[in-house]
Amino acid sequence: MIPVQGVSGQCVLVLGMGRSGLVAAQALAAGGADVRCWDDSAPGRDRAEAEGLVCIDPLKGGLDGVTLVITSPGIPHHFPKPHPVLAAALAAGIPIDNDIGLFFRSFATRDWADFDTPPRVVAVTGSNGKSTTSALIHHLLEHAGINSQLAGNIGRGVLDLDPAIDGDVVVLELSSYQTELARYMTPDIAVFTNLSPDHLDRHAGYGGYFAAKRRLFSEGGPDRAIIGVDEVEGQVLAGQLADSLVDDRVIRVSVAAKPAATGWWVTAKKGFLAETRKGRQVASIDLRDVAGLPGAHNHQNACAAYAVLRSLHVAPRVIEEGLRSFGGLPHRSQRVREVGGVIFVNDSKATNVDSAAKALGAFKNIRWICGGLQKEGGLDGLGAGLGNVRKAYVIGREAEDFARQLTVDAAICTTMAHAVAQAAAEAEPGDVVLLAPAAASFDQYNSFEARGDDFVGLVEALTGSD
């Protein structure tokens, strides 16, 4: 655990007793703070009290004497409207922060003066691919013999990390909910994967969503910024961060553009990753047979991870070895099994249209399991990937409405069990049965992980030889 610095003797309220809230409360207490806790749900308060923490209702005197409020990422502090406790804190002028801000103010210690190599922090944000990119960076670092810890939205809570050792690298996956509020962000390397519409109600539109992501760079001032430039937002961000055409503090990543004759680029075209500096290619890796990274969207993730490792002076040959040993993440283009020549792939993390479109572009002859709680904007962004779909099998409470928006043959299945059974029965050798819902899971499941686990269980129960 990382004790929070600069809070000794202060009265701090922690709102939300999920994973990050519990660890934040304990880390604050370890730093000498007088900690009060609150959760709107009784089970949340029970969890806190079971850990020896004190719960006091902030709206019934619990804010008296409080000098800092720490809130969990899922609790809105501004849009669509502030949580009542945070509204009261704002009205009283009490600063609000989150565990990410606490981490960045507390990670560095005096012990670092004795290290040969100062610990570093790599922070990854974006709409799609940030989990895979973060896990891949962590894997590549370990393969290269560099001690690494993985935290944030993936792995451990940030304050639950071990204190840094000599040469340590911490890899953080950060969502817009985390970057929009953190009062302190000082990553050594920051990564922006891409941007597509998501969480727009929380950020009052697309501009607010981009602004929340941009804070990691504008507030954080990283030594090196690795920016996906296949969308205009990434191009704008890279242009704002670079001082000149040859500023190598910015590495541009693309799977669509040709590298310019100036600057530092890492690109992937037709399955080949290339590193280019000042118009000259200095390294190349064939990604086409890297099983853990199928499709152009995963090649973009590979480019971003490669750029991070090169920024840390790891040789291309070592990076290539690490890419080939990466097994991928559950629920993200996860190959479950092959039955009778039919491959079953779990991409339950494809919870929006953009990520589903990228999954559809990664395979041919797709039997597509889709549907769930639709997000704003409809299904118009699925684009060319629909050309790879032989048939869709639609699940969810809104299955009929979802199916009506599709331009491919679709069966209304409603349940995952029905969809898997029908897709498996109709699939032919060479087909891919792909779960890429293009929707949230909350109409039928507690999380995208639960949805993916259901798919995996049903696939593993199918009869037939692998």
Secondary structure as GFF3:
##gff-version 3
##sequence-region A 1 466
A	DSSP	beta_strand	11	15	.	.	.	ID=ss1
A	DSSP	alpha_helix	19	30	.	.	.	ID=ss2
A	DSSP	beta_strand	34	38	.	.	.	ID=ss3
A	DSSP	alpha_helix	42	50	.	.	.	ID=ss4
A	DSSP	three_ten_helix	58	60	.	.	.	ID=ss5
A	DSSP	beta_strand	68	71	.	.	.	ID=ss6
A	DSSP	alpha_helix	84	91	.	.	.	ID=ss7
A	DSSP	beta_strand	96	97	.	.	.	ID=ss8
A	DSSP	alpha_helix	99	106	.	.	.	ID=ss9
A	DSSP	three_ten_helix	110	114	.	.	.	ID=ss10
A	DSSP	beta_strand	120	125	.	.	.	ID=ss11
A	DSSP	alpha_helix	130	143	.	.	.	ID=ss12
A	DSSP	beta_strand	148	152	.	.	.	ID=ss13
A	DSSP	three_ten_helix	158	160	.	.	.	ID=ss14
A	DSSP	beta_strand	169	173	.	.	.	ID=ss15
A	DSSP	alpha_helix	176	179	.	.	.	ID=ss16
A	DSSP	beta_strand	189	192	.	.	.	ID=ss17
A	DSSP	alpha_helix	200	203	.	.	.	ID=ss18
A	DSSP	alpha_helix	206	218	.	.	.	ID=ss19
A	DSSP	beta_strand	224	228	.	.	.	ID=ss20
A	DSSP	alpha_helix	232	241	.	.	.	ID=ss21
A	DSSP	beta_strand	250	254	.	.	.	ID=ss22
A	DSSP	beta_strand	264	269	.	.	.	ID=ss23
A	DSSP	beta_strand	272	277	.	.	.	ID=ss24
A	DSSP	beta_strand	280	286	.	.	.	ID=ss25
A	DSSP	alpha_helix	295	311	.	.	.	ID=ss26
A	DSSP	alpha_helix	316	324	.	.	.	ID=ss27
A	DSSP	beta_strand	334	339	.	.	.	ID=ss28
A	DSSP	beta_strand	342	346	.	.	.	ID=ss29
A	DSSP	alpha_helix	353	360	.	.	.	ID=ss30
A	DSSP	beta_strand	366	370	.	.	.	ID=ss31
A	DSSP	three_ten_helix	380	388	.	.	.	ID=ss32
A	DSSP	beta_strand	389	395	.	.	.	ID=ss33
A	DSSP	alpha_helix	399	404	.	.	.	ID=ss34
A	DSSP	beta_strand	410	414	.	.	.	ID=ss35
A	DSSP	alpha_helix	416	426	.	.	.	ID=ss36
A	DSSP	beta_strand	432	435	.	.	.	ID=ss37
A	DSSP	alpha_helix	448	460	.	.	.	ID=ss38
###
